[in-house]
């Protein structure tokens, strides 16, 4: 028998909207380096499994606040010279229950390294290096005080262009370090 397409019978339109809004809030928070947005999208405890992107990072557990500080800090997306855009494509609902919804998104994560000496706050800031990653992003959502929030983040890379690890290197120069 071939592949069977899962169509959840118990997914309400309101839950669909809530999942889409929460996932988009998380992606926007990454790109805007916005800690409040990121925190608003998260369950109290987070599991981030990057073993299929950077095997050395593996899977890690965080408190929501710990994840925000780590992921938007100077070793990840908080690098000031790093510009990103995380685009989510069509969601595929893998499982839906009253307690948990698992969604696999199509994702493109675009990374650009701003030119040192440029005005990083300007949208016209020159980019000197790029790396784009195409992936499937699995997110598990749980209800927190009646609202769906991200508990698990697990990307699976399809392919990368450029050097993802090099683009995200720490900021250079004394005035750029966080």
ZIQUI-V122325 format. One record per helix or strand. SS is the DSSP state (alpha for helix, beta for strand). FROM is the first residue (numbers start at 0). TO is the last residue. Records with the same first field share a line. If there is no record, write none. Layout:
SS: FROM-TO  FROM-TO
This chain:
alpha: 12-31  34-39  63-70  163-166
beta: 41-48  58-62  81-95  99-113  126-143  146-160
